[in-house]
């Protein structure tokens, strides 16, 4: 199931969008009359494509987008406005909107944008999910095991890592074996791929 969130203070617009999208199968539609109502009612697990009006009572569209920035990968936003203001479009895109659509909008164009947004959302969500899973596995490591992993990411052999950490090569081998077991990988290449997926920072 895919989710779309309609956030607009204009009841006619909300009804029009809901009617248009209701014809789509497997689509969960949630409607809010203001950005504040949307922010007050979304849960941590929620996500999907956001059809967001700019001018609303309370927080405007840009402010709503800024409020959900920490939910990276959870929402993709199509900004709706009747102002036709190019500077507003620039603001919306800088704030993270994937598209910008002026009212009155062409229904076919909106549906195309929605399809593109869902395709992008699936890709973004997949990357975010893989990153989170990789980070959870790396979080299992002890500080020493993490240091060994960092040495391997930098392409250093066990002897060099041992010298840097003031350990014996045998001790580094033990940490490395424990690291591989905790990460649930069977090769160095798998461990490195996991580290890259988790976006582990390598010291410069």
WOPE-V515994 format. One record per residue. D_FIRST is the distance of its C-alpha to the first C-alpha in whole Angstrom. Layout:
D_FIRST
D_FIRST
This chain:
0
4
7
10
13
16
20
23
26
27
25
26
24
21
21
21
18
16
18
17
14
13
14
11
9
5
6
7
10
13
17
20
23
24
23
25
23
20
21
23
19
17
17
17
14
12
11
10
12
15
17
20
24
27
29
29
31
31
29
28
25
27
28
24
23
26
25
22
23
23
19
20
17
15
15
16
18
19
22
24
27
30
33
33
34
34
35
32
30
31
31
27
27
29
27
24
22
21
22
24
24
27
28
28
25
25
22
21
22
19
17
18
18
14
14
16
15
11
13
15
13
11
15
16
14
15
19
18
17
20
22
22
22
25
27
26
28
31
31
33
36
39
41
43
40
38
42
42
39
39
43
41
38
42
43
46
47
48
52
51
48
51
53
51
50
53
52
54
52
51
50
47
47
46
43
42
41
40
38
36
36
34
32
31
32
35
36
37
35
32
33
34
30
29
31
30
26
27
29
32
35
38
41
43
